[in-house]
Amino acid sequence: MTFPRPEYPNPIFRRNEWLNLNGKWLFSCDALKGEREITVPFCPESVLSGIGYTGFINKAEYSKKFILPESWKGKRVNLHFGAVDYYAEVYLNGKFTGTHRGGYTPFEFDITEYLVSGENEVAVKVTDDLFSGKQPSGKQSKELNSYGCFYTRTTGIWQTVWLEAVPENHIKSLKTTADMSGNVRLEVKTSSAGTVKAVVSYNGREIVSRTGEGVIEFKVPEIHLWDIGKGNLYDLVLSYGEDRVCSYFGLRSVSLEKGAFCLNGRRVFGRWVLDQGFYPDGIYTAPDDEALKNDIIYSMKLGFNGARLHQKIFEPRFLYHADRLGYMVWGEHGNWGLDISYAESAENFLPEWLEGLNRDYSHPSIIGWCPFNETWDYEGKRQCDEVLRIVYNETKKFDKTRPVIDTSGNYHVVTDIFDIHDYNQDIREFSSHYEGNNIFLNFNERQTYRGELYFVSEYGGIKWSEDNTGWGYGDAPETREEFLKRYAGLTQALLDNNRVLGFCYTQLYDVEQEQNGLMTYHRRFKFDPEIIYKINTRKAAIED
């Protein structure tokens, strides 16, 4: 039997005894009459779901029957959801199992006590209200159709659903911290007190074996650094009684020093690109694992060394490929849609954000966090700065190893890096913002620069489509040659400034009507990638 997205969903915390529930489910919603089949994990708005309804869906219901493997008898069974947008109620054989709020993060339930012999049925009820102002929804359009930089909505299940068998005593979670000196700290939570064994291998050779309870610390005797274009991952196997979990880690350190962003103590210029994580046939969900990996490969062919994963918490397998390929990414949430003009809105943001941090902390490819993007004042009300301060402080408390940007672009309250968005399309004017190692400060009435390191985290967005349709920033160039001249001029102005630690170009590929990518929505290069590569990879003034 074949079904979509068959690969294990979270390679950094993997077990062998699992059952993928993707494929055909029964589906109904308030916007469509009757019950029909849907292909999970694709949202009903997508073509790949088999439904392709792009109107508003506020409520939906899913159900699927399954039979457990005989070998699972006597074990605990956990039901996992990669992500469901937005509020999910889960039932097993008609019995209430639990709820989860948040459209981007995973959740699980122990369903052992609800199981019966033979056929079982899981059901999910979903509520999704984009108009409430109480849920982060990223770039999902609140209009019937997509417009500007807002795109087709995602409702309900959009990542893999799976079952996992675990023994009574089992490993619950792992948090791995590793640095360039080879120091490794494993924080392991188990279902009951007991000793965990950790075995580390590199290229198939065992190099470290340690045991401990709760926290295991050791130094790796062979140093192979995780670096740009070099994954150099160490394999890790945890054993706890009969339970076995496979993971991995990379040795690397990130810091803000020497007036720059540093990777492994070396000043590195961030050549990031904006990646929205949208797909023409799957919307939020990549059609297959290869599509996730290819977006990174395409980006690197264009000379980028990483990406801002923009207005969306990406699925774990994207991060897995970034880890393997040596690709630096910023972790971000889809905060748009959430009204933060009142302090209580942190209650609708922080729990999900912390779930995302917990899920992704151990990935070496993540070099920084940016929970918010462009937090404008809402309807004449001053934005609640306290929300940004709370989330920044909680993020730093959870992760002391990475820089945190409170809100990309505006309006900064407390931040490790002062970043701005500059979409000026005139090469001369844009360059004047950064001449003589000056930096461009905007919204001075609403944010204050305090000498932080400086990052142009959005620029460019040059509109280009063969038929001159769609949306982009400013006037489109009239010729391909004019596009490349503008791209080179804007980019070189940032490379030449020894106070700019990096740039992030908008964007890697078109998304629906937004036609300002270096590739089309179907991932075809618009220009010779070697030309863009040469422009991007010229040595920057700030880097070693």
ROROKOL-573497 format. One line per 10 residues: number of its first residue (from 1); their letters; for each residue x, y, z of C-alpha. Coordinates in Angstrom, 3 decimals, decimal comma. Example, Ala and Ser with C-alpha at 12.3 -4.5 7.8 and 13.67 -1.06 7.14 Angstrom:
<pts>
1	as	12,300/-4,500/7,800; 13,670/-1,060/7,140
</pts>
This chain:
<pts>
1	mtfprpeypn	0,000/0,000/0,000; 1,333/3,440/-0,927; 0,554/6,665/0,884; 1,994/10,204/0,844; 4,888/11,373/2,981; 5,921/7,873/4,159; 9,215/8,966/5,775; 9,593/9,231/9,551; 8,413/12,768/10,458; 11,009/13,749/13,080
11	pifrrnewln	14,453/12,217/12,395; 16,117/13,884/15,397; 13,963/11,767/17,758; 13,229/8,520/15,914; 11,898/5,100/16,882; 11,596/2,030/14,694; 8,185/0,808/15,867; 5,771/3,231/14,261; 2,759/3,223/11,954; 2,094/6,019/9,464
21	lngkwlfscd	-1,587/7,035/9,321; -1,283/9,248/6,249; -3,498/8,504/3,271; -7,267/8,380/2,945; -9,379/9,726/5,801; -13,089/10,608/5,880; -13,627/14,379/5,954; -16,456/16,857/6,356; -16,583/20,601/6,990; -18,999/23,468/7,433
31	alkgereitv	-18,262/24,860/3,960; -19,073/21,705/1,958; -22,044/19,362/1,991; -21,624/15,712/2,873; -18,725/13,486/3,789; -15,869/12,783/1,396; -12,354/11,380/1,317; -9,317/13,544/1,954; -5,658/12,629/1,548; -3,777/13,385/4,771
41	pfcpesvlsg	-1,411/15,166/5,489; -2,548/17,696/2,882; -4,958/20,453/3,911; -8,384/20,573/2,209; -7,413/23,784/0,409; -4,665/21,948/-1,496; -4,906/20,037/-4,756; -3,023/17,090/-3,241; -5,741/16,610/-0,607; -8,172/15,604/-3,345
51	igytgfinka	-10,553/18,393/-2,300; -8,992/21,707/-3,346; -11,596/23,969/-1,728; -10,038/27,408/-1,150; -12,941/29,192/0,521; -13,240/29,726/4,273; -13,421/26,620/6,461; -14,158/27,295/10,125; -14,920/23,777/11,314; -13,893/20,368/10,019
61	eyskkfilpe	-13,986/16,735/11,097; -11,684/13,844/10,195; -11,818/10,110/10,915; -9,754/7,049/10,032; -9,811/3,366/10,981; -6,671/1,354/11,670; -5,453/-1,985/13,002; -2,402/-2,222/15,250; 0,440/-4,643/14,495; 0,320/-7,841/16,544
71	swkgkrvnlh	3,846/-7,156/17,787; 2,585/-4,095/19,710; 0,631/-6,113/22,257; 1,637/-5,255/25,821; 3,175/-1,886/24,834; 2,012/1,682/25,276; 0,718/3,321/22,096; 1,092/7,033/21,428; -0,849/8,924/18,771; 1,190/11,762/17,191
81	fgavdyyaev	0,143/14,768/15,118; 2,834/16,825/13,376; 0,575/19,886/13,148; -3,146/20,684/12,987; -4,377/24,213/12,268; -5,705/25,444/14,655; -7,664/23,968/17,601; -7,973/20,184/17,630; -10,144/17,826/19,679; -9,127/14,178/19,379
91	ylngkftgth	-11,247/11,074/20,007; -10,303/7,397/19,964; -13,153/4,928/19,446; -15,609/7,671/20,381; -13,867/8,535/23,641; -12,405/11,979/24,236; -8,596/11,830/24,244; -7,456/15,455/24,488; -7,075/18,834/22,815; -4,334/20,989/21,368
101	rggytpfefd	-4,268/24,687/20,537; -1,800/25,971/17,930; -1,488/25,415/14,204; 2,260/24,836/13,863; 3,471/22,520/16,621; 3,260/18,777/17,340; 1,241/17,041/20,023; 0,623/13,484/21,152; -1,661/11,398/23,341; -1,218/8,046/25,042
111	iteylvsgen	-4,219/6,162/23,650; -3,463/2,751/25,174; -6,494/2,687/27,463; -8,879/3,552/24,600; -7,758/0,805/22,218; -9,759/-2,316/21,425; -8,750/-5,531/19,707; -9,137/-5,470/15,952; -10,234/-2,251/14,255; -9,911/1,135/15,960
121	evavkvtddl	-10,976/4,601/14,834; -9,388/7,988/15,429; -11,456/11,160/14,950; -10,379/14,785/14,960; -12,556/17,894/15,233; -10,920/21,128/14,075; -11,811/24,781/14,665; -9,988/27,524/12,727; -10,957/31,191/13,172; -8,643/33,592/11,354
131	fsgkqpsgkq	-10,804/36,586/12,253; -10,554/36,216/16,021; -7,239/38,068/16,312; -6,310/35,404/18,858; -4,380/32,932/16,728; -1,092/33,243/14,822; -1,814/32,464/11,167; 1,238/33,735/9,280; 0,662/34,538/5,619; -2,819/32,991/5,410
141	skelnsygcf	-5,216/35,355/3,668; -8,196/36,824/5,534; -9,761/37,709/2,195; -11,580/35,100/0,150; -8,737/35,128/-2,358; -4,994/35,610/-2,021; -3,654/39,147/-2,386; -0,369/41,049/-1,960; 1,807/38,958/0,339; -1,059/36,861/1,748
151	ytrttgiwqt	-1,757/33,430/0,333; -4,083/30,425/0,364; -5,181/29,316/3,823; -4,430/26,000/5,547; -7,075/24,327/7,692; -6,795/21,177/9,776; -4,211/18,411/9,494; -1,172/19,467/7,459; 1,633/17,274/8,788; 1,994/13,526/9,223
161	vwleavpenh	-0,166/11,610/11,705; 1,403/8,482/13,165; 1,277/5,869/15,917; 4,259/4,772/17,949; 4,771/1,793/20,268; 6,827/2,313/23,414; 7,517/0,081/26,447; 6,029/0,976/29,825; 9,316/2,665/30,791; 10,450/4,861/27,930
171	ikslkttadm	12,262/8,031/26,874; 9,965/11,042/26,648; 12,204/13,807/25,311; 15,762/14,836/24,476; 17,433/18,242/24,452; 20,972/18,255/23,029; 23,478/21,090/23,441; 26,832/20,747/21,664; 29,600/23,263/20,975; 32,658/23,660/18,780
181	sgnvrlevkt	34,978/22,364/21,521; 33,235/18,980/21,505; 31,295/19,468/24,737; 27,934/17,701/24,629; 25,085/17,897/27,135; 22,098/15,564/26,830; 18,995/16,402/28,861; 16,875/13,248/28,787; 13,408/12,948/30,287; 12,076/9,461/30,973
191	ssagtvkavv	8,724/8,109/32,131; 10,278/6,991/35,429; 13,622/7,244/37,184; 16,392/5,160/35,667; 19,719/5,092/33,844; 19,991/5,978/30,173; 22,840/4,807/27,954; 24,089/7,123/25,187; 26,255/5,830/22,332; 27,804/8,280/19,847
201	syngreivsr	29,112/7,276/16,418; 30,722/9,146/13,557; 30,685/7,669/10,046; 29,594/4,350/11,536; 32,396/4,184/14,155; 31,485/4,249/17,839; 33,532/6,962/19,562; 31,773/7,651/22,894; 29,586/5,655/25,269; 28,183/7,125/28,513
211	tgegviefkv	25,402/6,445/31,005; 23,514/8,795/33,258; 20,176/9,777/34,736; 18,519/13,015/33,646; 21,650/14,734/32,336; 24,558/13,097/30,498; 27,650/15,208/29,764; 30,763/14,245/27,871; 33,416/15,517/25,452; 33,664/14,096/21,942
221	peihlwdigk	37,249/12,869/21,274; 37,041/13,549/17,522; 36,122/17,085/16,451; 34,308/17,382/13,106; 32,639/20,787/13,060; 29,224/21,486/11,647; 29,777/24,334/9,197; 28,361/25,984/6,088; 27,982/23,282/3,459; 29,323/20,647/5,872
231	gnlydlvlsy	26,811/18,774/8,014; 29,370/16,509/9,769; 26,645/14,995/11,953; 27,274/12,575/14,819; 24,809/9,715/15,276; 23,379/9,249/18,760; 21,505/6,238/20,134; 19,779/6,371/23,519; 18,803/3,171/25,325; 16,543/2,994/28,366
241	gedrvcsyfg	15,470/-0,513/29,310; 13,700/-1,882/26,240; 13,296/1,563/24,660; 15,644/2,819/21,969; 15,694/6,296/20,374; 17,925/7,364/17,480; 19,081/10,964/17,156; 22,060/13,030/15,984; 23,868/16,290/16,723; 26,396/18,691/15,230
251	lrsvslekga	29,319/20,424/16,917; 29,109/24,151/16,343; 28,951/27,446/18,218; 27,195/30,668/17,261; 27,938/34,018/18,872; 27,781/37,768/18,401; 31,318/39,074/18,825; 34,067/40,905/16,938; 31,310/43,197/15,642; 29,807/40,341/13,631
261	fclngrrvfg	27,854/37,111/13,597; 30,314/34,305/14,304; 30,074/30,630/13,485; 32,639/28,489/15,304; 34,470/31,653/16,346; 34,817/32,852/12,727; 33,160/36,014/11,419; 30,623/34,874/8,840; 28,413/37,060/6,655; 24,849/35,779/6,636
271	rwvldqgfyp	23,735/35,365/3,027; 20,162/34,470/3,933; 17,104/34,297/1,718; 13,430/34,529/2,644; 11,729/31,120/2,427; 7,957/31,131/2,956; 7,457/27,352/2,966; 4,597/27,279/0,438; 4,030/24,762/-2,360; 1,678/25,119/-5,348
281	dgiytapdde	0,129/21,667/-4,895; 0,413/21,174/-1,103; 0,180/24,798/0,205; 1,830/24,472/3,673; 2,845/20,849/3,065; 5,640/19,767/0,736; 4,462/17,132/-1,756; 7,368/14,869/-0,799; 10,573/14,825/1,204; 12,654/15,571/-1,877
291	alkndiiysm	10,899/18,934/-2,307; 12,032/20,000/1,165; 15,637/19,101/0,433; 15,577/20,639/-3,029; 14,605/24,084/-1,745; 17,836/24,099/0,259; 19,895/22,838/-2,663; 18,402/25,474/-4,989; 19,144/28,186/-2,446; 22,762/27,098/-2,101
301	klgfngarlh	23,138/27,055/-5,902; 22,174/30,738/-5,811; 24,937/31,470/-3,302; 22,875/31,686/-0,126; 24,186/30,019/3,037; 20,865/29,935/4,845; 17,338/31,266/5,121; 14,806/33,054/7,240; 12,042/30,481/7,605; 9,409/33,134/7,313
311	qkifeprfly	6,079/33,427/9,143; 5,813/29,684/9,670; 7,297/27,003/11,919; 8,624/24,630/9,284; 8,202/20,867/9,502; 11,054/18,932/11,173; 12,242/17,195/8,015; 13,176/20,537/6,451; 15,423/21,155/9,463; 16,826/17,627/9,122
321	hadrlgymvw	17,963/18,396/5,575; 19,342/21,779/6,670; 21,309/19,957/9,382; 22,725/17,472/6,870; 23,588/20,067/4,235; 25,119/22,722/6,515; 22,490/25,415/5,963; 21,946/28,189/8,547; 18,332/29,092/9,318; 16,396/31,472/11,535
331	gehgnwgldi	13,466/29,904/13,389; 10,369/32,106/13,242; 6,689/31,878/14,151; 3,706/32,869/11,997; 2,680/35,732/14,281; 0,628/37,657/11,717; -3,052/37,311/12,475; -2,464/37,701/16,214; -3,437/41,078/17,649; -0,689/41,915/20,162
341	syaesaenfl	-2,112/45,278/21,157; -3,086/43,748/24,500; -0,726/41,950/26,886; -2,983/38,906/27,267; -2,266/37,968/23,634; 0,978/36,431/24,922; -1,238/33,649/26,281; -2,198/32,779/22,701; 1,379/32,946/21,442; 3,894/31,877/24,057
351	pewleglnrd	2,762/28,256/24,724; 2,940/27,377/21,029; 6,224/29,234/20,574; 7,764/27,321/23,493; 6,515/24,068/21,975; 8,332/25,019/18,778; 11,517/25,862/20,670; 11,357/22,547/22,495; 10,830/20,621/19,262; 13,641/22,332/17,358
361	yshpsiigwc	16,260/23,272/19,969; 18,643/20,404/19,122; 18,961/21,218/15,396; 22,427/22,644/14,618; 21,080/24,387/11,505; 19,037/26,812/13,619; 21,395/29,677/14,432; 18,882/32,142/15,879; 15,272/32,769/16,843; 12,869/35,464/15,665
371	pfnetwdyeg	9,407/34,925/17,180; 7,741/37,974/15,573; 7,852/39,738/12,214; 6,805/43,356/11,549; 4,664/43,987/14,609; 2,816/47,091/13,499; 0,537/49,132/15,718; -3,015/47,816/15,490; -5,905/50,065/14,437; -4,434/53,199/15,941
381	krqcdevlri	-3,540/51,407/19,186; 0,050/51,299/20,281; 1,431/47,784/20,016; 1,850/46,152/23,389; 5,622/46,234/23,783; 5,263/44,068/26,844; 4,322/41,066/24,692; 7,599/41,329/22,771; 9,531/41,730/26,008; 7,867/38,688/27,600
391	vynetkkfdk	8,481/36,457/24,585; 12,082/37,632/24,159; 12,854/36,972/27,830; 11,221/33,535/27,801; 13,096/32,611/24,617; 16,448/33,623/26,139; 15,590/31,724/29,299; 14,907/28,562/27,295; 17,906/28,913/24,966; 21,071/30,667/26,106
401	trpvidtsgn	23,097/29,511/23,076; 21,495/31,485/20,236; 20,796/35,158/19,441; 17,179/36,309/19,547; 15,563/39,062/17,487; 12,407/40,254/19,225; 10,576/41,285/16,052; 12,020/41,419/12,563; 11,942/44,903/11,070; 9,774/46,741/13,599
411	yhvvtdifdi	9,162/47,755/16,300; 12,129/46,618/18,392; 11,795/46,587/22,182; 14,616/44,351/23,436; 16,770/42,486/20,921; 20,212/40,955/20,426; 20,346/42,195/16,827; 18,823/45,346/15,387; 17,390/44,410/12,021; 15,514/46,492/9,463
421	hdynqdiref	13,585/45,962/6,247; 14,621/48,175/3,348; 12,765/47,708/0,059; 14,070/50,804/-1,699; 14,445/49,821/-5,366; 16,705/52,666/-6,477; 20,330/51,524/-6,368; 21,679/55,006/-5,661; 19,207/55,785/-2,893; 19,529/52,338/-1,349
431	sshyegnnif	23,330/52,524/-1,419; 23,260/55,936/0,237; 21,676/54,289/3,289; 24,882/52,268/3,794; 27,665/54,457/2,386; 30,750/54,959/4,496; 29,663/52,087/6,723; 26,582/53,998/7,779; 23,467/52,093/8,757; 19,865/52,935/7,935
441	lnfnerqtyr	17,563/53,526/10,910; 13,823/53,757/10,380; 10,733/54,292/12,549; 12,852/56,334/14,962; 9,710/57,602/16,675; 8,789/54,018/17,564; 12,062/52,151/18,112; 15,496/53,046/19,439; 18,860/51,800/18,213; 21,132/51,032/21,163
451	gelyfvseyg	24,269/49,933/19,357; 23,235/46,336/18,661; 24,721/44,451/15,732; 22,930/45,285/12,503; 21,119/43,067/9,986; 19,176/43,956/6,813; 16,719/41,101/7,186; 14,542/41,974/4,179; 15,515/43,756/0,998; 15,073/43,402/-2,739
461	gikwsedntg	11,735/41,821/-3,505; 12,320/42,812/-7,119; 9,259/42,032/-9,172; 9,896/39,835/-12,199; 7,508/37,749/-14,256; 7,633/37,074/-17,966; 4,160/38,571/-18,534; 4,680/41,423/-16,014; 1,777/40,289/-13,826; 1,574/39,686/-10,113
471	wgygdapetr	2,769/41,657/-7,102; 6,215/42,770/-6,000; 8,010/45,724/-4,468; 8,287/48,899/-6,530; 8,405/49,056/-10,315; 9,565/45,979/-12,151; 12,737/46,205/-14,276; 12,031/46,435/-17,984; 14,666/43,882/-19,018; 16,458/40,885/-17,558
481	eeflkryagl	19,700/42,862/-17,704; 18,118/45,651/-15,664; 16,963/43,111/-13,075; 20,470/41,690/-12,657; 21,970/45,170/-12,461; 19,525/46,154/-9,721; 20,072/42,890/-7,843; 23,854/43,322/-7,967; 23,712/46,987/-6,931; 21,465/46,424/-3,913
491	tqalldnnrv	23,388/43,361/-2,769; 26,862/44,857/-3,175; 25,891/47,870/-1,064; 25,307/45,497/1,855; 28,347/43,303/1,224; 30,594/46,395/1,251; 29,406/47,699/4,626; 31,494/46,389/7,535; 28,698/47,031/10,038; 26,122/44,832/8,280
501	lgfcytqlyd	26,368/41,248/9,612; 24,178/39,790/6,884; 21,295/40,233/4,482; 18,108/38,364/3,692; 16,838/38,698/0,133; 13,120/38,588/-0,587; 12,653/35,914/-1,811; 13,700/32,418/-2,931; 10,641/31,631/-5,075; 7,347/33,226/-6,076
511	veqeqnglmt	4,332/32,439/-3,948; 1,047/32,605/-5,829; 0,533/36,236/-6,929; 3,719/37,492/-5,234; 6,080/37,446/-8,212; 9,392/38,554/-6,697; 11,249/35,284/-6,283; 14,499/34,201/-7,875; 12,578/31,084/-8,899; 8,996/30,547/-10,020
521	yhrrfkfdpe	6,455/29,016/-7,661; 7,145/25,679/-9,393; 10,865/26,067/-8,568; 12,285/26,982/-11,951; 15,213/29,431/-11,971; 14,288/32,748/-13,570; 17,931/33,663/-14,167; 21,175/31,781/-14,591; 21,908/30,714/-10,997; 25,654/31,081/-11,577
531	iiykintrka	25,219/34,826/-12,122; 23,304/35,226/-8,853; 25,827/32,941/-7,116; 28,759/35,162/-8,139; 26,989/38,282/-6,886; 26,045/36,731/-3,543; 29,331/35,017/-2,734; 31,707/37,908/-3,207; 33,587/38,386/0,058; 31,836/40,720/2,468
541	aied	33,625/43,524/4,310; 32,669/42,125/7,709; 33,735/38,497/7,305; 37,080/36,810/7,966
</pts>
